[in-house]
């Protein structure tokens, strides 16, 4: 057995599906994962933890070291203290530490008996000494006194072993976790003295893992440099379960030796470097393709600084870490990036870049593209401008940025109830889905939003497949209705007049509320809409129509859905809530879902029924005091 290097990774609890139990009892899985992260328990070559196996005295000495302040600095070897633990014994260093610290002791015959199973009373005595308790802390005879003290401190919670029986690895998980959250002889919580966070009797898993981070590292050739074998390791790629053979050159990775887990990220951003903040001398963030990223490593900070090899106006590729921070910067010649998406705006003319370097001086077009990952990026390129809503692909390489129009690639079929398939295709675990409209509107959605929806050929504008034949990008055409502009018409005033010879003068003004703000429009067009919820429909940037939505009285209201009779209506994630006040001429005030209820207010919900196959959501709720 080798020394465990304490390591971990922040913000990855969800990758393991670990659930906090809150105040009260700590779940067995939470205890086990915490003990693994600390390196107190390790699996065999196959990854098995063998929780039912008995623990020897030598193995327990190793566990004690890992649960102490000495765990990361113990030599695997040490001078011989016992006749049966020679200096070359695999656990000699740990045994020596355990004895010198007074946690464990040998026998009067000069042996330690390292291969002998450790009993409950021996384990409890060692842990009590680890917590700083000595003989004066116990009342009664041995071992009853030690077991009584251990029980009063909570060390025996969930432990199934009894006096005289050998401890199993599961028993040790419970004992050692209980010791970590127990009160030491000085009055504080033992784990807190080691630098960990304990809340309501539970070690904060996220803080624990974050404190033990190893990484980020960059794989320059597609291989991983790890202090443990990949044969039994668990590998995640972009937070989805994967394998080591999927790692590519310039992927960013992190590892946790205690958990035998590796997290790999293939997340890159390419484009023109247009800004460094707060200064070029010591930047902490950089703007590439119109998106600002935090700089996460000293190497990236140096590369982007005035002393490094990159400057504003250069084409660069950023390697991003688990939290989207910049880990390293590459020249595009080392890595070509391709984006797919819908044009939001495109302007032909002088470059808007903040430098006159050659990378941007020749750029004649500035194009904003809503990419399939939901990020709005700005690209500088030559050639023609594009209409809003046009599908494009963007490649960034050593030769520059190239934006090309894309042909439609239709697909039809039903999305499964669990959102995992579309027609005959499987949706990749990291599929990127973008719903768009012809005016450059866009919204990033996820498979669950489409669950059960049947998509026609007109609903799908484009899709791409990965190497496994799964859909990895999907661009839709107004499938959800989320890209449209929903407003509440607070007043409609028709000032039209009739003239001689049946000639009339049309003049209609509309006041509407959108996102809490009041707006007005007027002109010589009359739309089929009255006071109430409506949607503004545009064509080529010009208002084409105002369409009335359907209303329904709401009987009950939740955070995600509302009920009207026996009918359930989903709420839009950005549902607008208005409170109506006054009599005669009404005033409307924006409020929130948490501020209204069906007991104090009459609620009217306005939902879209525009034919969007994944629409039918309540977009606006108007509350009137009862």
N, C-alpha and C positions, 0 to 999 in steps of 0.2 A: 504494500500500500504506500502511495506517495503522498506528500504534503499537498493539501488542497489550496489552490490560489483563489482567494475570495474575489469573485467577479460578478457582474450583473449588468442590467440594462434598464434604463428608466422608461416609464410610460408603456410597459408591455404586459401589464396585468391582463388586458383584454385578449391578447394573443393566446393566453393559456386558459381563458374562461374562468379565472379565479374570482370568486365572489367574496366580498367582505361580509362577515356575519354580524358586524355592528357590536353593540354592547352585549355582554353576556358570554355564553360559551363560544369557544373558538372551534371552527370546523376542523375535522381531521385533515382535509386536503390543504387548508391554510397552514396548519402546523408543519405538515410534511414539506410543502414548497419552501417555507421559510428556512427549515433545517437544511434543505438541499442547497438553497442559495448561499447559506453561510458555509457550505462545504463540510458540514458536520456529518452528513451521510452521503455516500456515493454508491453508484451501482456497479455491477460487474461489467465484463467486456460486452455483454449483450444489452446492457442498460437496465437490467433487472435490479431492483432494490432489495429483494430477498427479505422482506419485512418479517417473516416468520422465523428466520434463522437466529440462532443464539449469538450473543456478542461476547467476545473474549475480553480478558482484562487489558490486553495490549490494545485492542481495538477501542475500548472505552477510554484509554489514555489519549488516543488520537482525537476522539470526540471531545474530550475535555479541553484539549489544546485549541481545537477549532472554535470552541465556545468561549475562549478567553481572549485577553488582549495580546497573547503571544502567538495565536494561531497562524499568522502569516510569516512568522520569522523563526519557526522551529526547524532545526536541522534534522534531516532524516536519520542521522547517525550521531552517536555520542559515546563517551567513554563508558565502560562497563561498571554498573553498580551492583549487579546481581550475577550469580553464577550461571543462570539460564537466560540472561539477556546480554549477549556479547556485544562489543562495539559495532560489529557488522550486522546486527539484527535490524530488520526493516523498521522496527518501532523503537529502537533504543533511545533516540532523541526525545521522543514523546514520553517514554517511560521515565527518563531522567527528569524531564520538566515536571511531570505529575508528582514525582516523589520530592523533588527540591521545593516545589510550591506547597507541599503538604496535603495535596488533594488525595493521594493514594500512598500506600506503604507496602513494603515487602513482608516476607515472613521471617520468623526467627531463625530459620535454617539457611538464610542468605539467598533465598530464591524469590522471584516475583511471580512465577507461574503465569507467563504471558498468554498461553493458550488455554488456560482454564476459564470456563464461562464465569462471568461476573454475576453475582446475586443481587437481588433488589436492595438488601441492606448495605452491601458494599457500594452500589451505585449511588444510593441516597447519601451515604456518608461522604463520598467524594464530592458530590454536588453541593452539599451543605458547606464543606470546606472551601469550595470554589466561590461560594457566596460570602465567605468570610466568617462563618460560624465555627467556634471551637468548642472544646469540651465543656466550658462554662455555660454554654448556651443550652445544654441538654439537661433534662431532669429525669432520673431513673437509670436503669441499667441498660447496657448495650445488648442487642441492637434496638430494643423497643423504644429507647429514648430518641434515637436518631430517626426512626420511622415516624414517631409521634411529631417530632419537629418538622419533618418533611411534609407530613400531612397538613399541619397547621399553616404552612407556607403555600400550600396548593401544589406541591411537587407531584403528589400522587393522583391528581385529577386525571381521569380517563386511563390510568395505568392499571392493567389487569393482573400484573404479577403480584405474588404474595411473598411473605418472608421465607427465605430459604430457596426460592426458585430462581432459575437463571433468567436474565433479561433477554428479550428478543430485540431485534432492531426496531420493531414498532414500539415496544416499551421505551426504548431509548429516545425515539422521536418525541414521545409525550413527556418523558422526564426532562429532557434537555430544553424543550420549548417552555415547559412550565417553569424551569429554573431561570430562563432568560427573562420572563415577565414577573418573576417573584421579587420580593423585597430582600435586599442584601442586608448584611449585618450593620451597615452604616445608615440604613433607613431609606435608601433610594431604590428604584427599580434597576435590577442588574443590567438589562439590555441598554438602558439609557446611559449607564456608565461606560458602555462600549461605543456609544455614539449613535445608537439607533433610536427610532421614535416609537413609543408605545402609547396607544390610545385605547381606553376602555379595556385594558388587559390584553390587548392584541398588538403584536408587532406590525407596524405599518409596512405592508409588503412593498408598495411602490417606492417608499423612501429607502427601504432596505436594499432593493435591487438597484436603485439609482446611485446609492452610495458606493456600490461595488462595480461600477461600470468599467468595462474593458473595451475600448474603442473610442472613436471610429478608426478603422483601418481601411486602406484601399488595396484591392486586389489588382495588381498591374497586369497579371497574366491569367486571371481566371482561377487561381488556386487560393487556398486559405492557409494561413500560418496560425496554428492553434497549439495550445499546450496539452491537448487531449486528442484521442482518436476520433476520427469522423465516422468510424464504423457503427457506433452506437449513438451518435449525436442526432439531435433533432434540429432540422434546418428549416427556417422560415425565410421566404423570399417575398419582399414587399408585403409582409405580415400574413402571408398565406403559406400553409404547410408545403414544403418542397423538398429538394434534395441537393446535395453538394454539387452534382454534375450540372446544375442549372446556372452556376455562378459564371459570370462573364467578366472579361477584362474591364477594369475600372469600376467594378461594383464596390460599394461601401459595405463593410460588415462590422458586427460587434459579436462578442461571445460571452458566455457565462459558463465557466468551467464547473462550478458547483451543480448546475442544472444540466450540463452537457448539451447546451443549446447554442445555436448560431442564428443570428438575424442578418439577412443580406438585403441590401436596398439597391435597386436599379432605378434611380431617380435622378434625372439630369435636366438641366435647363440651358438652352443654347440661344444665342442672339447677340445683339450689340450691347456692350457695356456702356451705359450712358451716365451713370452717377455713382459716386462713392461718398459715404457719409460716416462720421461728421467731417472727415478730411481725407485727402489722399495720403497724408503722412501716416495716419493711424486709423484706417477705416474699420468700422464695425458692421457696416451693411453695404450692399452693392445692388444696383438696379440693372437688370439684364432683361431685354425684350419688354420693358415697361413694368416689370415685376421686381419688387424689392425683397431681397433675401438677407437674413442675418448671417454674419460670418461666424462659423463655429469652431475653427481651429486656428492656431498660430501660423501654420503653414499657409492657409488660404489668405489670412490677413497680410502676410508678407508678400505673397504672389500679387495681390491687388494693390499693395501700397506703392508709393512713389519709388521705392527701392526695388520693387519686383519687376516682372517681365511684361505685365499687362497694364494698359492705360485706357482711359475713356475713349470710346470710338472703336476699340478692337472687337472683333468677333471672338467670343469665348464660349466654352462649355463648362458649366458648373456641375460638380458631383455633389449631390445633396444627401444629407444624413437622415436619420429616422424622424427628426422633427423639422425637416425641410431646411436645415441650415447648410451653409456652404462648407464642405469638407476639403475640397481641392479644386483647382481651376486648371483646365486643359485648353490647349490650342485646338480649334475645330479639326485640324488635320489629324489629330489623334482619335477623334470620335465624332462621327456625323450624326446629327439629330434630325428627326422628321416629326412634324406635327400635322394633325388633321383637324379641321374645324370649319366654322362659318364666319364669314367676314362681318364685322360690326361696322367698320368704317374704313375707307381707303381714299387717300388724298394724293394727287399727283402734284408735285411741286418741289420746292427746296426742302432739303433734309431738315428735320426738327431735332437732330442729334446735337448734343452740347459740345461737339468738337468738330474740327475740320479735317481730321485724319482721313486717310484714303479709304478706310473701311466704310465711312458714312458720307464722305464728300460726293461720291458718285451716286448715292441713293436718290432716286427721283420720286419714289412713292413711299408713303408711310401707311401701313396697313395694320389695323387692329383685328386680331383673329381670336374668336372664342374657341379655344382648343377643347378637345374631347375630355380633358381632365378638369374642365370647368374654369381654367385660368385664362384670363384675357391678356394676351401678349401683343406687343408692338414690334413689327418687323419693318426694317428699312431695306428697300430693294429697287431694282430697275424694272423697266417695263411699264405696263399699263395698270391703272387703278381698277379695282373690282367693285361691283355693285354690292350693297349691303345684302346679306343673306346668301351670298354665293359660297358654295363649298370649295375649299382650297386645301392643298397640301403645301407645307413649308419645309424646305430642307436647308439646314445650316451646316456648311462645310468650309474647308479651307478656301475654296473658290468664292465664297460669299453666301448670301441668302437668296434663295430662289422660291418664289411663290407661284404656284400653278393652280389653275382651275381644275376641279374634279368633275368627272361624269357621275351621274346618278347610278347607284348600285342598289336596286330595289330588292326587297325581301318581304315575304308575308308569312304569317303563322300566328299561333297562340302562345303566349308566355305561360309557362307552367305556374301552378298555384304557389310554389315555393320560389319562383323567380329564378330558377336555375337553367331553364332551356327556353329557346324561341324556335318554334317549329322543329326542324330536324337538328338544329345546332344547340350545343351547350354554351352557356355564357361563361366566359373565363371568370375565375374568382376575383380578378382585379379589373373586370370589364369597365370601360369608360363609356357612359351614355350621356349624350347631349341632345336635349330637345330644342329645336330652333324654329324660327319663322322667317318669312321672306323679307322682314325689315331689319334683320340683324339681331333680333331678340334671341336670348338663349338662357337655358337653365340646365345645370348638371343634376341628373337624377340617378337613382340606383335601382337595381332590379326589382326590389320589393314594390316600388312605385308602379311597376307594370304588371305585377302578378295577376294572372288571369285574363289580361287584356288580349284581344285579338287584333293584330296589326295587319292592315291591308298593304298593298303595294305602294299606295300613295303615302302611307305613314312612315315608311323607312326611306330615307334619302341615300344612306350609304352605310356599309359595314365592312369591317376587315376581320381576317382570321389570323390567329397566331400559329405557331409551328405545330400545335396539337390539334389544329382544325377547330378551335373554339373561337367564338366571337369575342374579340378583345376591344373593339371600338364600334359604337353604334350611334349614328346621327339620325334623329327623328324629325318629323315635320308636324309641329303643333299637335302632338299626341296627348299631352297633359293639360294644355290650356294655360300652363304656368307662365308662358312668355307674354301673354296678353296684358293690356292695361285695364285693370278693373277700377271703377270709380263709383261714387254714390252721387247721383244727380239730386242736388238739394233744391233746385228750382229750375223751371223751364218757362221762359217768357216769350210769347209769340207776339211780335209787334208788326206782323204782316198786314198790309193794307190791300184793298181791292180797288182797282182803277177802272176807268171806262173801257168798254170793249173787251170785258173779261180779262183785262191785263192786271195782274196783281204784282205787288212788291213784297217779296218774302224777306222777313227779318226776324230771326229767332236767336235768342241768347240763352246760354246754358251755364249754370253754376254747378260745379261738382267738387267733391272732396276726394283727394287721393293721398293716401299715406298721411292723413291728418292735416294736409294743407288744402286750402280753398283756392280753386282756379275758376276761370270763366272763359268762354269762347262764344263768339257770335258770328253771324254771317247770313248769306242768302240761301242757306240750305236748311231744310226741315227734315229731322230724323225721326224715325218711329220709336220714340223713347219718351217716357214720362218720368216723374220723380221716382227715384228708387235706384237700385243697383243696375249698372250697365257696364258694357265693355266697349272701349274705343278701338276701332279697327282701322288700320292705316294701309295705304298702298303707295309705294314709291315715296314714302315720307309724308304723304298728305292724308289727312283724315278722310276716310272713305265712308264710314257709317258709325252710328252709335246704336248698339243692339241691347235691348232690354233683357235682363236675366230673369229667372224665375224666383219667386219668393215663397217662403214657407214659414209658418209659425212654429217656434221651437218650444217643446215641452220640457226638455232637460238638456243640459250642456256639460260636456266634459272638456278635457284638454286636447283631445284628438277628434272627437266626434260629437254630434248633436242628434237628438231624437225629435221627430215630429210624428206623433201617433206611434205606429209600429215601424215607421221608416227611419233608418239610420243614415245620416249624412256625414261623410268625412269632412273635416275642416282643413282648409288650405293652411300650410305651415305659416304663411304670412297673412293670415286672415285679418282683415281690418275691422275694428270694433268701434262703433260710434254711439255716443250717448245723445239722445235727442232731448232738448229742453225748450221750455216756453210754449206759448199757445199762439195760434194764429200764424205768425211768422216764426218758424222754428229755427233754433240754433243747434248746431251739431258739434260735439266735442270728442276728440279721439280719446279712447280709453283702452283697457286691456281685458282679456278674458277673466282674469282673477278678480276684476272689480265688478262683474255683473253676475246675476243668477236669475233663475226663473221664479224665485219667490218674491223678489223686489221689482222685477222688470218684466215687461212684455217684450219678448225677443223675436225679431224677424230675421231670418237668414236668407241671403240671396246667393243662389248657386248657379254655376254655369251648366247649361244644357246645350252647348254649341255643337255637339256631335263628336267632341274629342273622346277617343275610346278610353282614355285613362283620366277623364275629367270628372264632372259631376261633384265638384267640391264647393263647399260654402266659402265664398270669397269675402263677403261683408256681412256683419251682424249689426243691426240697429236695435239699441235698447231704449225703451220708453218707460219711465217710472210709472208704477201702478198707482 
